[in-house]
Amino acid sequence: MKAAVFHGPGSIKYDTVDDPIIKDQQDIILKVTSTAICGSDLHIFSGGFPQPRPMVLGHEFMGIVEEVGRGVTNLKRGDRVVVPFPIACGGCFFCNHDLPGHCENSNPEHYGPEGGLLTEKGGALFGYTDLYGGYDGGQAEYVRVPYANFGPRKVPDNLTDDQVLFLTDIFPTGYSGIDWGNVKGGETVAIFGAGPVGIMAAKSAWLRGAARVIIVDTVKYRLDKARETAGCETIQWENGAKDVVEQIRDLTQGRGADVCVDAVGFEPDRNLLDRAKAVINFEKGSVKVLEACMSAVRRGGIVSVLGVYPTTYDNFPIGQFFDKGISIRGGQAPAHKHIDKLLGYVTEGKVKLEDIITHRLPLSKISHAYDIFDKKEDGCVKVVLDPWA
């Protein structure tokens, strides 16, 4: 089959690889009809997450069931499904506590309680390095889906791929940030990052009754897309974090936002000084966005961290955290927990997801797709790929 194969930082190619096969009785083989590039894929593409061997990437995908293992009881050949991005068994302690990203069984070689940089990780993710299970991803014509009795969800025939594809990751992830923020109605929510996850967090904030939603980003066209698709206010980060924080406080009677969402993570836009600081501190990337969230949130407020942070940071502002009484939540989004509710919102027409798509390309153009997404060129916000075009 054809697939998008990572060969090293900055190198992803359209290669021929072996077809996936059933390895466990709970597996299915899925013929992928739509897949997408996620912002977190760029952390592998950039070398921010190490991956020494070639690997098929991609954890946002859906398709039609091609083959079914003997132990799969809820799916049959021909079913059309969307697949949550964590690989989770459905029966361990963490799966039973709605924490599929911490599944005890899907990542046996690298799982552990410590949560270190290169060992003792959480559960497995599709197409997300050997550290997270080593499973090939869905930027391919076919993909093996383990634990198929727990993960895949059938899709109504009247919904298109574009309408439901983002139930795989970015919609549940954006929604998790708002859920962790305990948004119940009437809050001001400030979201840092106008990429796909940030925009989905904004849509989720409105679904949960927020009174005001503000998105911050460094790139104007992304802010324009956020206003167009999520109906939110925007702030362009041009003169540093202090200016952004002051603007948010000015909009909130000096207090700060009730909830701040970090939808950027450890690889924000950085100047030479920021990069030098990271080298001196032996740190991977920067926590500048998280620090801005902690300043912009009100006393007693909540910071939700959706952006990826792979390592420790010595300058973490724990004194500010304590003095302001901030609550912080973060991690891999529990997609399985929310996907059925979110599918209901889409089915009922309460939310539109496909309006963030800016590029539709054949999978054969994968190198170009990663390039424009990574470099923020050609107005790229979200790329959807067709493996069969």
N, C-alpha and C positions, 0 to 999 in steps of 0.2 A: 504494500500500500504506500501512498504518499503521506508525508507528515512534515511538520515544522520541527527541525532538530537543532538543538542548541549545541554548538561546537566549542564555545569559549566566549569570553566577554566580547560583546559587539558582533558576534558571528552566529547567525541563525539561518539555516538553509532549508530549502525544499528538497527533501531526500526521499529515496525509496528505502523502506524498512520492512521488517517482517510483519505479517499480519498478527494481531493479538489472538491469543487462544484462551479457552476456558482452562483455568488452573485450579479452581475450587468449585464445589457444587453450588455455592451461592453467587457465582459470577454470572454476568451477562456480557455479551459482545454487542456494542452499540455502533450502528452506522451513523456517523456524525452528519447532521444536516446543517448546523450552524455552530460556529465557535467564535470566540472573541479574545482580544488581547487585554489583559488586566494591568493596571498600574503596578501591581506587585510583581508581575512578570518582568518588569523592567529592573527590579532588584537583582534578578538572575542575569539578565542581559548585560547589566553594567558591571557584573562581577561582585556586587555587594553581598550576594549569597554565593558561596563557593559551590561549584559543580564540576568535578574533574572529568567526567566522562560524557560523551554525547547522550542527549536525552530529549525525548519528545515533550515539549512544553504544553501548557494550557490547562486551566481548570474551570473555564467558562464554556460549557458546551451542552448540546442537547441532540437528540436524534431518535432513530427508530431501532427497536430491539431486533437484532439479527440472529442471535443465538442465546439460548437460555441453559444455565446449569441445572442439574437434576434437583438441587435443593431450593430453587427459586419457585415460590408459590403464588406470587401476586402479579407476575408479568408473563407475557407470552410473546412469541415472535410477531412483529408487526406493530406492537404498542409504541406509541410516541411518548417520549419522556424527557424531562429536564432533570439534571443531576446536580445536587448540592456539592460544593467544592471540597469539603472535608470528607475523607474516607473513614467511615465509622461503622463499628460492628453492630451497634444497636442493643447490646446486651451487657456491657461492662458497667462499672460504677459510674463513670462519667457520662456515658451515653444515657444511662437511666436518670441522670440529673441534668439533662438538656445541655450537656457540654461535649458535643461530638468532636470538637477540635482537640479534645484531650483524651480521645479513645485510647484505651490501654492495650488494644490488640492489633491495630492496623499498622503500627510502626515498630515492630519488635526489635530491630537492630539498633535503633537510636532513641527509644523511648525512655523517659525517666522523670523523677519528681523534681530535679534540680532546675531544669529550664536553662541550660547553659548554651553557649554560642555554638559549639561544635558537637555537643553530645547532650543526652538526656532531654530530647525535644518532646513535643506533644505528639498527637496523633498524625496520621499521614494526610497529605494533600495531593490531589492529582497534579502531575507534571511539575512538582516543586522541589526538586533536588533530592539527592539520596538521603540527606538529613531528615527529610519529611517523607520517608518511605520508599523513594526510588520508583514510584509508579509512573509509567508513561502517561502523558496527558492527552487532552482532547483536541489539540490543534493538528488534526489528522483525519483520515477518512474513516478509520475505525478506532475504537478504544475499548479496553477491558474495564468493566465496572464491578469491583468487588462489593460484597455485602448488599446485593441488589434487592433483598427483601426490606432493607431499611432506608436506602438512599433515594433512588429515582422516584419521581412523581409523574404520574400520567398527566398528559396535557389535553384539555378539551379540543375537539376537532375544529371548533369555530375560532380558535385563537391562532395567530400566525407565530412563526418562530421569533420574529422581532418583538412581538408583544410579551413573550415569556422567557426569552433567553437569559435576561439579567436576574431571574430568580435563582440562578446558579450561585451568584456571589454578590455582585455589587448592590443589588436591592436589599437582600438580607443583611449585608454588612452595613449599609447606610442606616437601615432601620434599627440595627443593634445599637448603633451610636446614640440614637434618640431614645431607645428603650433603656439603655444604661443611664442616660441622662434623666430618667424618671419624668419625662415630659407628659403632663396630664392635661394641659390646657392653660393658655394665657402666658406662657413663658416667652422670653427672648432667647433665641438660639443663634449663636455665632459659630459658623463652620469655616475652618481654615482649610482651603483646598477646593478649587472649582473643577476638579476632575470628575470622572464618572461617579466615584463613591461620594464625594462631597455633594454633588447634585442629587444623588439618591437620598442622602441624609436630609437635604432640604425638603424634598418631596415627602419624606417620612415625617419630618417635623410638622408639616401642614396636616398630614393625616392624623397626627396625635394632638392637634389642637393648638399648636404654638401661635402666639399672637404676632410674633415678629421673627423673621428669619434673615440672617445676614451671612453672606459668603465673602471670604477674603481670598485673594489670589494675586500673584505677581503678573499674570498674563491677561491682557485686556480681552482678547477674543474668548477666552474661557469664561470670564465674568459675563460677557455678553450672552454666551450660551446659557449660563446659569440663570440670568434674568429671564431669558426667553422661555426656558423649559421648566423652571421652578418658581417663577414669579417672586423672587426674593430681592432684597436690597444687596448691594455689593460695595466692597471697599477694595481698592487696588493697593497692594503692598508695594510702595515705591520708595519711601523714605525711612524704612526700618520698622522694627516691631513697636517701638515706643509710639510712633505716629499712629499706627493701626490701633493700638490699645486705647490711646486717647480718643480716637474717633468712636470706638465702641462705647467707651464710658460716656461720651457726649450724647450718644443716642439712648442712654439708659440712666439718666439722672445722676450720673457720676458713679453708679454702683458697679457696673459691668454686667455682662450677660449672665442669665441664670444657668445656661449650659453652654460650654464650648466644646467643639468637636475637632480633634486633630485628624484630618483626612489626608495628611501629607506623609508623615513618617520621617525616617532618618536621612532621606536624600532630597531635601528641598533645594530650591535655587540658592546658591551660595557664592559669596565673593571670595577673593583671594585670602582675606583675613580669616574668614570662617574656615576655609580649608586648612590654612596653616595651624589654626587652633586645634583642629581635629588631629593633625599629625603630631603636634606637641603632646597632646593628651592621650595618644594611642587609642583614639576613638574612631569608630566607623560612622562616618556621616556627622550629623548634627542634631541636637535637640532644640534648635531655635524655635521651631513651631510649637512644640510642647510648652516651652517656656513662655511664649506669647499667649498661649491658651490660659496658662495659670495666672498671668497678669490680667488678661481680659475678662476672666470669669469673676463674678461677684463673690464676696465673702459668703461662705456656706454653700457655694455653688458646686456644680459637677463638671468635671472634665472627662470626656470620652475619647479614648485613643484608638482610632481605627487604622492609622498609619503604622507601618511595620518599624519596629526597633529591635535590632538583632543582638545588641551588646550592652555593656554598662557605660554609664556616663558620670564622671566624678563631680561635675558641677550641677547635678540635679538640685533644684531649689527646694530642699526639704523644709527650710525655715519658713519660706513663703507658704508652702503647703500646710504647715502646722498653724501659722498665725492666721491665715485666712479660713481655716477649717474646710479645706477643699476635699471633696470626694473624687477619686480617680478610678475609672473602670476602663478596661481595654482587653485586647487579645484577639484571637481568631473568632470571627463571628459565629455563633451557633446557628448556622443556616437551617439545619433540620428543624430547629425549634420554631422558626418563624415562617418557613416556606409555604405551608398550607394556608395560613392566614393571608399572606401576601399574594398568593395565587388567587385567593378570593377577592382581594381588592382589585386585581387586574381584571378578573372575570366580570365583576360588577361595574367596571368602568370608573372606579374611584381614583385610579392613578394610571398615568401613561408613562411607559418606560422607554419606548423606542425613539422618542424625540431627541435623545442625546446622541444618536448615531450620526456621525459625520462622514464616515467612509465605509463602503461595502466593496470588498475586494475578493478575488479568488485566493484560495490558500497558496497557490503558486507564487503570489506576490508577497509572501510573508516577510522577506527581508526588507522590502520597501515599507510594508505596514509597520514593522517595528521601528524603522528609521524615523518615519514622520511622527509616530506617536511619542517616541523618546525625545526627539528634538523639538516637539511642539510646532511642527511645520504644517502648512496648508490647512490651517484651522482645525487640526485634528483633535477631537475630544474622545471619540470612541470608534474603534474599527471592528466591524463584523466580517468574518471570513467564511466563504463558501468552499468546502473541500472538494466539491464536485463541479465547480464552474470551469 
